[in-house]
Amino acid sequence: MSARHLAVLALAAGAIAACTTVDVEKVPLCAPVGSLQPLPADGACDEGELAGYASAISELVVKPMSQALVRIEFDGGSRVRSLCVDQGVRNHAFHARRDIAPKLDAILARAPGPRCLAHKRIDLNRYQAKRAEIDEAERWCGVVVGERMTALQSCWKFSSDWILYDRVGTTLPYLYVKKDGAAEASDVQPGDTIGRCERTKWGFEAQSECILDAGYELLMSPEYELLTEPRCTGEGQCPDDGS
């Protein structure tokens, strides 16, 4: 191939790259969560209204199979004020920022959300993002394993703020994470919570309530609800589940 042909190909490749370049910096990485607007308080929103809005905006913002955590802040009129992607693990954040950047103007122009979102934020894709973090953490750190529960040991590289519950009859484990502020307010490790809840409670419902009372919340997402519903037989009772 002649030098002239090579030069033409190089120019064409440059032109294509220029047309397809995405400004990833338009979608920043998130600042520490303590500096962001808070999540709505429990009971502040109509659950159905908030779930419907979050689902609709998630379809626009979160690409299928993404494992990045996206945080959206709202102004006083419940309009999207800003959007960021949590650093997370590996390259999930970069891919999410690249996917979101071309849609950012449309996201910012959306109609207002529920009034309870004024000066608040919502977090999208929490289950998938946390599972990605857990998978990475288990490669680096030790875990505490109970009869049906797993938690991370104290580890310098990752936050020990979650519990996985392998409920009988489910395909995916239930995922509990400490609520905003709960990790700072309590120095009780997840492994200790596992030990106490398995020692003093029996069956999924009682043990789940024990975990929630310790300052955790159960993470669910529409894509995973069917996979975390127990598949039981008989009168709806799961063997050895107590539910």
Residue frames as qw, qx, qy, qz and C-alpha x, y, z in Angstrom:
[[0.000, 0.891, 0.454, 0.000, 0.00, 0.00, 0.00],
 [0.424, 0.530, -0.020, 0.734, 1.39, 3.39, -0.99],
 [0.259, -0.168, -0.439, 0.844, 2.23, 6.18, 1.45],
 [0.266, -0.134, -0.176, -0.938, -0.59, 8.23, -0.07],
 [0.627, -0.326, -0.608, -0.361, -3.15, 5.49, 0.62],
 [0.540, -0.274, -0.632, 0.484, -1.89, 5.16, 4.18],
 [0.072, -0.034, -0.206, 0.975, -2.23, 8.90, 4.70],
 [0.453, -0.232, -0.370, -0.777, -5.80, 8.87, 3.38],
 [0.663, -0.332, -0.670, -0.039, -6.71, 5.98, 5.67],
 [0.401, -0.182, -0.513, 0.737, -5.17, 7.77, 8.64],
 [0.151, -0.072, 0.003, -0.986, -7.19, 10.92, 7.91],
 [0.589, -0.277, -0.523, -0.550, -10.39, 8.89, 7.54],
 [0.618, -0.298, -0.677, 0.267, -9.78, 7.08, 10.80],
 [0.211, -0.092, -0.351, 0.908, -9.13, 10.40, 12.51],
 [0.339, -0.172, -0.214, -0.900, -12.37, 11.85, 11.15],
 [0.662, -0.325, -0.623, -0.261, -14.38, 8.84, 12.33],
 [0.522, -0.239, -0.603, 0.554, -12.79, 9.01, 15.76],
 [0.017, 0.032, -0.156, 0.987, -13.58, 12.72, 16.01],
 [0.498, -0.248, -0.372, -0.743, -17.22, 12.08, 15.17],
 [0.759, -0.323, -0.551, -0.127, -17.58, 9.27, 17.66],
 [0.347, 0.150, -0.580, 0.721, -15.58, 10.80, 20.54],
 [0.473, -0.720, -0.463, -0.210, -17.67, 11.12, 23.67],
 [0.048, 0.604, -0.389, 0.694, -16.87, 13.72, 26.32],
 [0.635, -0.308, -0.691, 0.159, -16.79, 11.45, 29.36],
 [0.265, -0.032, -0.432, 0.862, -15.91, 14.40, 31.59],
 [0.368, -0.349, -0.220, -0.833, -19.46, 15.73, 31.16],
 [0.820, -0.424, -0.284, -0.258, -20.49, 12.99, 33.57],
 [0.023, 0.677, -0.613, 0.406, -18.27, 13.35, 36.67],
 [0.545, -0.104, -0.792, 0.253, -17.30, 10.79, 39.23],
 [0.486, -0.771, -0.330, -0.247, -19.20, 11.25, 42.47],
 [0.004, -0.612, 0.504, -0.609, -17.77, 13.16, 45.41],
 [0.125, -0.015, -0.902, 0.412, -17.86, 11.42, 48.81],
 [0.256, -0.539, -0.742, -0.305, -21.46, 10.55, 49.62],
 [0.330, -0.585, -0.497, 0.550, -21.39, 12.70, 52.75],
 [0.092, -0.335, 0.104, 0.932, -21.06, 15.82, 50.58],
 [0.132, -0.235, -0.702, -0.660, -24.05, 14.94, 48.38],
 [0.539, -0.251, 0.032, -0.803, -27.71, 15.66, 49.00],
 [0.359, -0.131, 0.862, -0.334, -29.37, 13.03, 51.22],
 [0.163, -0.235, -0.891, -0.351, -31.73, 10.30, 50.14],
 [0.492, -0.463, -0.187, -0.713, -35.42, 10.93, 50.92],
 [0.292, -0.284, 0.733, -0.546, -36.32, 10.05, 54.48],
 [0.050, -0.184, -0.981, -0.046, -38.17, 6.79, 55.06],
 [0.069, 0.630, 0.740, -0.228, -41.88, 7.36, 54.43],
 [0.005, 0.530, -0.015, -0.848, -41.38, 10.78, 52.83],
 [0.286, 0.259, -0.571, -0.725, -42.36, 9.55, 49.36],
 [0.865, 0.155, 0.188, -0.439, -45.25, 7.56, 48.03],
 [0.554, -0.326, 0.728, 0.238, -43.50, 4.26, 47.37],
 [0.651, 0.461, 0.586, 0.143, -45.36, 3.52, 44.14],
 [0.305, 0.950, 0.044, -0.046, -44.81, 7.01, 42.73],
 [0.219, -0.798, 0.529, 0.188, -41.12, 7.01, 43.58],
 [0.640, -0.106, 0.733, 0.205, -40.59, 3.47, 42.25],
 [0.611, 0.658, 0.433, 0.082, -42.32, 4.36, 38.97],
 [0.175, 0.968, -0.169, -0.069, -40.22, 7.50, 38.51],
 [0.394, -0.634, 0.641, 0.179, -36.98, 5.75, 39.44],
 [0.711, 0.151, 0.666, 0.166, -37.75, 2.90, 37.03],
 [0.527, 0.812, 0.247, 0.045, -38.49, 5.30, 34.15],
 [0.067, 0.936, -0.341, -0.052, -35.34, 7.37, 34.62],
 [0.595, -0.423, 0.668, 0.146, -33.26, 4.24, 35.18],
 [0.766, 0.412, 0.475, 0.133, -34.29, 2.95, 31.75],
 [0.395, 0.910, -0.029, 0.124, -32.81, 6.11, 30.25],
 [0.156, -0.872, 0.454, -0.100, -29.71, 6.34, 32.42],
 [0.529, -0.429, 0.732, -0.021, -28.62, 2.77, 33.20],
 [0.532, 0.392, -0.635, -0.400, -27.58, 0.49, 30.37],
 [0.957, -0.160, -0.056, -0.237, -28.68, -3.15, 30.70],
 [0.923, -0.017, -0.219, 0.316, -26.09, -5.28, 32.51],
 [0.177, 0.722, -0.315, 0.590, -24.31, -2.17, 33.85],
 [0.718, -0.405, -0.477, 0.306, -22.68, -2.61, 37.25],
 [0.271, 0.240, -0.183, 0.914, -22.12, 1.09, 37.94],
 [0.176, -0.654, -0.613, 0.407, -23.82, 3.09, 40.68],
 [0.147, 0.465, 0.273, 0.829, -25.43, 6.30, 39.38],
 [0.181, -0.538, -0.554, 0.609, -26.44, 9.08, 41.78],
 [0.092, 0.574, 0.421, 0.696, -28.91, 11.80, 40.71],
 [0.158, -0.354, -0.463, 0.797, -29.47, 15.02, 42.67],
 [0.061, 0.706, 0.618, 0.340, -32.57, 17.21, 42.38],
 [0.090, 0.268, -0.121, 0.952, -33.20, 20.94, 42.76],
 [0.213, 0.133, 0.566, -0.785, -35.95, 22.58, 44.79],
 [0.639, 0.257, -0.080, -0.721, -38.47, 21.90, 42.03],
 [0.798, -0.052, 0.594, -0.090, -37.65, 18.17, 41.93],
 [0.716, 0.675, -0.161, -0.080, -35.93, 18.53, 38.58],
 [0.904, -0.031, -0.003, 0.427, -32.67, 16.71, 37.88],
 [0.124, -0.967, 0.169, 0.143, -29.92, 19.09, 38.97],
 [0.122, 0.694, -0.704, -0.088, -26.85, 16.91, 38.48],
 [0.992, 0.032, -0.038, -0.118, -25.74, 13.36, 37.86],
 [0.002, 0.710, -0.703, 0.035, -22.58, 11.49, 38.78],
 [0.913, 0.070, -0.393, -0.082, -21.23, 7.95, 38.67],
 [0.673, -0.665, 0.321, -0.037, -19.63, 6.33, 41.69],
 [0.100, 0.673, -0.718, -0.151, -16.03, 5.21, 41.21],
 [0.961, 0.004, 0.069, -0.267, -16.93, 1.63, 42.11],
 [0.651, -0.381, 0.607, 0.250, -14.59, -1.14, 41.00],
 [0.586, 0.140, 0.631, 0.488, -12.76, -1.95, 37.81],
 [0.097, -0.035, 0.363, 0.926, -13.91, -0.04, 34.70],
 [0.052, 0.612, 0.789, 0.022, -17.68, -0.07, 35.27],
 [0.045, -0.775, -0.245, 0.580, -17.75, 3.67, 36.02],
 [0.098, -0.393, 0.473, 0.783, -15.93, 4.62, 32.81],
 [0.044, 0.241, 0.856, 0.456, -18.31, 2.63, 30.64],
 [0.028, -0.721, -0.664, 0.196, -21.34, 4.11, 32.40],
 [0.082, -0.699, -0.007, 0.710, -20.05, 7.68, 32.01],
 [0.077, -0.189, 0.660, 0.723, -19.40, 7.06, 28.32],
 [0.009, 0.432, 0.865, 0.256, -22.91, 5.67, 27.84],
 [0.086, -0.762, -0.538, 0.351, -24.61, 8.49, 29.76],
 [0.242, -0.402, 0.130, 0.873, -22.73, 11.48, 28.29],
 [0.005, -0.151, -0.593, -0.791, -24.64, 11.66, 24.96],
 [0.305, -0.591, -0.700, -0.259, -27.95, 11.50, 26.86],
 [0.320, -0.269, -0.487, 0.767, -27.09, 14.02, 29.58],
 [0.155, -0.027, -0.093, -0.983, -29.01, 16.96, 28.07],
 [0.546, -0.289, -0.589, -0.521, -32.15, 14.82, 27.73],
 [0.544, -0.338, -0.695, 0.326, -31.79, 13.63, 31.32],
 [0.191, -0.197, -0.313, 0.909, -31.43, 17.18, 32.66],
 [0.279, -0.054, -0.261, -0.923, -34.46, 18.29, 30.63],
 [0.286, -0.318, -0.900, -0.085, -36.81, 15.68, 32.07],
 [0.427, -0.651, -0.245, -0.578, -40.05, 16.72, 33.72],
 [0.246, -0.540, 0.571, -0.567, -39.93, 17.11, 37.51],
 [0.427, -0.060, -0.899, 0.080, -40.04, 14.01, 39.66],
 [0.489, -0.652, -0.579, -0.006, -42.13, 13.49, 42.81],
 [0.123, -0.890, 0.071, -0.433, -42.18, 16.50, 45.13],
 [0.797, -0.591, 0.104, 0.063, -40.47, 14.51, 47.87],
 [0.832, 0.142, 0.087, 0.530, -37.27, 14.58, 45.77],
 [0.114, 0.938, -0.028, 0.327, -36.78, 18.34, 46.20],
 [0.074, -0.799, 0.528, -0.277, -33.17, 18.90, 47.36],
 [0.805, -0.285, 0.512, -0.097, -32.71, 15.12, 47.64],
 [0.230, 0.500, -0.751, -0.365, -31.07, 12.41, 45.56],
 [0.951, 0.020, 0.187, -0.246, -31.78, 8.92, 44.30],
 [0.204, -0.520, 0.796, 0.234, -29.25, 6.16, 43.65],
 [0.845, 0.337, -0.109, -0.401, -29.76, 3.90, 40.66],
 [0.796, 0.351, -0.492, 0.032, -28.47, 0.39, 40.03],
 [0.367, -0.687, 0.516, -0.357, -27.53, -0.14, 43.66],
 [0.924, -0.154, 0.328, -0.118, -27.96, -3.92, 43.75],
 [0.869, 0.442, -0.010, 0.220, -25.85, -4.59, 40.68],
 [0.242, 0.801, -0.367, 0.407, -23.14, -2.10, 41.67],
 [0.532, -0.609, 0.494, -0.319, -22.86, -3.51, 45.18],
 [0.971, 0.014, 0.237, -0.004, -22.65, -7.07, 43.87],
 [0.678, 0.630, -0.197, 0.324, -19.77, -6.00, 41.62],
 [0.095, -0.758, 0.476, -0.436, -18.02, -4.49, 44.66],
 [0.806, -0.367, 0.392, -0.248, -18.67, -7.65, 46.70],
 [0.951, 0.285, 0.025, 0.118, -17.26, -9.91, 43.99],
 [0.451, 0.695, -0.340, 0.444, -14.10, -7.79, 43.90],
 [0.376, -0.687, 0.434, -0.445, -13.84, -7.56, 47.70],
 [0.940, -0.208, 0.235, -0.137, -14.04, -11.33, 48.11],
 [0.828, 0.442, -0.176, 0.298, -10.92, -11.62, 45.92],
 [0.254, 0.646, -0.387, 0.607, -8.94, -9.37, 48.27],
 [0.306, -0.442, 0.498, -0.681, -10.38, -9.89, 51.73],
 [0.103, -0.075, -0.977, 0.170, -11.54, -12.65, 54.02],
 [0.505, -0.345, -0.314, -0.726, -15.20, -13.29, 54.68],
 [0.324, -0.102, 0.758, -0.557, -17.28, -14.34, 57.67],
 [0.482, -0.056, -0.709, -0.512, -19.51, -17.28, 56.74],
 [0.494, -0.123, 0.586, -0.630, -22.51, -18.25, 58.84],
 [0.524, 0.196, 0.824, -0.088, -25.10, -20.93, 58.25],
 [0.468, 0.656, 0.555, 0.206, -26.80, -18.95, 55.48],
 [0.065, 0.995, 0.044, -0.067, -25.15, -15.53, 55.70],
 [0.748, 0.117, 0.035, 0.652, -21.86, -14.09, 54.45],
 [0.064, -0.996, -0.040, 0.056, -20.14, -10.80, 55.30],
 [0.584, 0.611, -0.297, 0.443, -16.77, -9.19, 54.72],
 [0.685, -0.452, -0.268, 0.505, -14.15, -9.19, 57.44],
 [0.125, -0.922, 0.047, 0.364, -12.53, -5.88, 58.34],
 [0.737, 0.259, 0.348, 0.518, -10.55, -4.92, 55.24],
 [0.233, -0.540, 0.056, 0.807, -8.50, -1.83, 54.39],
 [0.116, -0.027, 0.608, 0.785, -9.46, -1.87, 50.71],
 [0.303, -0.395, -0.633, -0.593, -13.27, -2.21, 50.93],
 [0.417, -0.321, 0.305, -0.794, -16.06, -1.15, 53.25],
 [0.174, -0.138, -0.969, 0.112, -17.39, -3.94, 55.42],
 [0.321, 0.135, 0.267, -0.899, -21.00, -2.78, 55.25],
 [0.675, 0.118, -0.387, -0.617, -23.01, -5.61, 53.70],
 [0.483, -0.123, 0.835, -0.230, -24.52, -9.03, 54.42],
 [0.493, 0.142, -0.651, -0.559, -25.55, -11.63, 51.87],
 [0.598, -0.063, 0.646, -0.470, -28.34, -14.03, 52.86],
 [0.237, 0.148, -0.861, -0.425, -28.59, -17.27, 50.88],
 [0.625, 0.015, 0.391, -0.676, -32.31, -17.92, 51.40],
 [0.413, 0.063, 0.905, 0.077, -33.57, -21.42, 50.69],
 [0.471, 0.597, 0.649, -0.005, -35.23, -21.63, 47.27],
 [0.214, 0.919, -0.014, -0.330, -33.74, -18.45, 45.77],
 [0.812, 0.464, 0.049, 0.351, -31.45, -18.14, 42.78],
 [0.335, 0.581, -0.249, 0.699, -29.66, -15.01, 44.00],
 [0.423, -0.320, -0.619, 0.580, -28.82, -14.10, 47.60],
 [0.150, -0.931, -0.314, -0.107, -30.63, -11.30, 49.41],
 [0.526, 0.278, -0.177, 0.784, -28.37, -8.28, 49.83],
 [0.365, -0.876, -0.301, 0.096, -28.43, -6.07, 52.94],
 [0.493, 0.376, -0.153, 0.769, -26.33, -2.91, 53.18],
 [0.292, -0.485, -0.459, 0.685, -25.90, -0.43, 56.01],
 [0.156, 0.898, 0.398, 0.100, -28.02, 2.67, 55.62],
 [0.331, 0.657, -0.108, 0.668, -26.41, 6.07, 55.02],
 [0.238, -0.683, 0.322, -0.611, -24.83, 7.16, 58.29],
 [0.907, -0.369, -0.003, -0.205, -25.34, 3.82, 60.04],
 [0.858, 0.196, -0.269, 0.391, -21.79, 2.65, 59.36],
 [0.232, 0.519, -0.340, 0.749, -20.38, 5.74, 61.08],
 [0.535, -0.542, 0.131, -0.634, -22.86, 5.55, 63.96],
 [0.913, -0.307, 0.211, -0.166, -22.04, 1.95, 64.90],
 [0.092, 0.655, -0.745, -0.085, -18.79, 0.03, 65.13],
 [0.762, -0.030, 0.616, -0.199, -20.53, -3.37, 65.17],
 [0.031, 0.368, -0.766, -0.526, -19.08, -5.43, 62.34],
 [0.727, 0.122, -0.314, -0.598, -21.38, -7.31, 59.92],
 [0.530, 0.133, -0.834, 0.080, -19.82, -10.57, 61.05],
 [0.029, 0.020, 0.728, -0.684, -20.96, -9.84, 64.60],
 [0.570, 0.140, 0.075, -0.806, -24.46, -9.08, 63.34],
 [0.674, 0.154, -0.649, -0.317, -24.51, -12.41, 61.50],
 [0.330, 0.066, -0.869, 0.362, -23.49, -14.25, 64.65],
 [0.226, 0.089, 0.551, -0.798, -26.10, -12.55, 66.83],
 [0.636, 0.186, -0.105, -0.742, -28.97, -12.92, 64.34],
 [0.667, 0.138, -0.705, -0.199, -28.23, -16.59, 63.65],
 [0.246, 0.058, -0.837, 0.486, -27.77, -17.33, 67.35],
 [0.184, 0.197, 0.562, -0.782, -30.91, -15.60, 68.62],
 [0.609, 0.373, 0.052, -0.698, -33.36, -15.88, 65.69],
 [0.442, 0.014, 0.872, 0.210, -34.60, -18.74, 63.53],
 [0.457, 0.619, 0.628, 0.115, -35.91, -18.63, 59.98],
 [0.397, 0.352, 0.280, 0.800, -35.58, -16.06, 57.24],
 [0.151, -0.814, -0.328, -0.455, -38.25, -13.60, 58.37],
 [0.609, -0.775, -0.101, 0.136, -36.96, -13.32, 61.94],
 [0.691, -0.245, 0.179, 0.656, -33.31, -13.16, 60.90],
 [0.309, 0.536, 0.340, 0.708, -34.07, -10.61, 58.18],
 [0.297, -0.885, -0.233, -0.272, -35.83, -8.41, 60.75],
 [0.717, -0.579, 0.015, 0.389, -32.82, -8.78, 63.04],
 [0.580, 0.101, 0.261, 0.766, -30.50, -7.53, 60.27],
 [0.059, 0.719, 0.338, 0.604, -32.79, -4.60, 59.46],
 [0.506, -0.841, -0.189, -0.021, -32.95, -3.63, 63.13],
 [0.715, -0.375, 0.097, 0.582, -29.14, -3.47, 63.13],
 [0.003, -0.762, 0.125, 0.635, -29.24, -0.53, 60.70],
 [0.255, -0.095, 0.771, 0.576, -29.30, -2.32, 57.36],
 [0.608, 0.433, 0.094, -0.659, -31.67, -2.07, 54.40],
 [0.689, 0.144, 0.692, 0.160, -32.59, -4.74, 51.87],
 [0.126, 0.503, -0.418, -0.746, -31.52, -3.88, 48.34],
 [0.596, 0.375, 0.709, 0.031, -33.79, -4.97, 45.53],
 [0.135, 0.391, -0.368, -0.833, -34.19, -3.99, 41.90],
 [0.763, 0.320, 0.118, -0.549, -36.98, -4.79, 39.41],
 [0.599, 0.488, -0.602, -0.199, -34.62, -6.84, 37.27],
 [0.253, 0.277, -0.884, 0.278, -33.73, -9.10, 40.21],
 [0.561, -0.193, 0.387, -0.706, -37.00, -9.39, 42.13],
 [0.912, 0.106, -0.181, -0.352, -38.10, -12.54, 40.31],
 [0.671, 0.344, -0.613, 0.235, -34.71, -14.14, 40.87],
 [0.078, 0.266, -0.694, 0.665, -34.81, -13.47, 44.60],
 [0.730, -0.194, 0.075, -0.651, -38.36, -14.73, 45.13],
 [0.347, -0.291, 0.883, -0.121, -38.16, -18.14, 46.81],
 [0.639, 0.116, -0.580, -0.492, -39.24, -21.13, 44.77],
 [0.299, -0.201, 0.813, -0.457, -40.95, -23.30, 47.39],
 [0.380, -0.133, -0.835, -0.375, -43.32, -26.23, 47.32],
 [0.254, -0.400, -0.828, 0.300, -46.36, -27.35, 49.28],
 [0.139, -0.855, -0.492, 0.082, -48.18, -24.66, 51.25],
 [0.204, 0.910, -0.058, 0.355, -45.65, -21.98, 50.33],
 [0.623, -0.735, 0.260, 0.068, -43.24, -23.04, 53.04],
 [0.516, 0.668, -0.526, 0.098, -39.53, -23.19, 52.21],
 [0.899, -0.196, -0.347, 0.183, -37.68, -26.14, 53.79],
 [0.666, -0.290, -0.244, 0.643, -35.67, -25.06, 56.87],
 [0.208, 0.476, 0.140, 0.843, -36.57, -21.45, 56.08],
 [0.185, -0.402, -0.630, 0.638, -39.02, -20.70, 58.83],
 [0.161, 0.154, -0.099, -0.970, -40.91, -18.24, 56.63]]
